[in-house]
């Protein structure tokens, strides 16, 4: 895929929320996911996406200006699922349970569709200053801040830094496991948990 010269992906032209148009957009985004999973970037063309989604190429371009916008929309869809899971966990658990839940959600997010997750990891790393990527990082950081402030967890001398470190530990270990094509969710969650809780206990 052609490398962009900016740090921002082109955005969708419009994202309808209801009706047939919304269903068309959902079908296009899922077709993008399926093609990337099965054929990688080499098979990824707007014509292939339109054919898989069962829409005309003109309909695709009505919503997405090109492949970069398709990948951006797919990243938003996948990361929105992770954020929603983490927010639900935070609302219903104590600190330790919430943190374990966030770890499990990150692991499940990576291993649910591992080929797709790995490819999107690479795409996010290619444009680290992309606004959608920054938005996800900020929201996860905020979630971790609220968890680490809870009194059942070891209190940290610098809460903001601790949240950044914990996010880096989770993301680094989970992404590396995806790169190795790991499939054991429980084993990976256990390892990440040991690293995160070990960090918190030793930093307090």
Secondary structure by P-SEA (a helix, b strand, c coil): cccccccccccccccccccaaaaaaaaaaaaaaaaaaccccccccaaaaaaaacccaaaaaaccccaaaaaaaaaaaaaaaaaaaaaaaaacccaaaaaaaaaaaaaaaaaccaaaaaaaaaaaaaccccaaaaaaaaaaaaaaaaaaacccccccccaaaaaaaaaaaaaaaaaaaaaaccccaaaaaaaaaaaaaaaaaaac
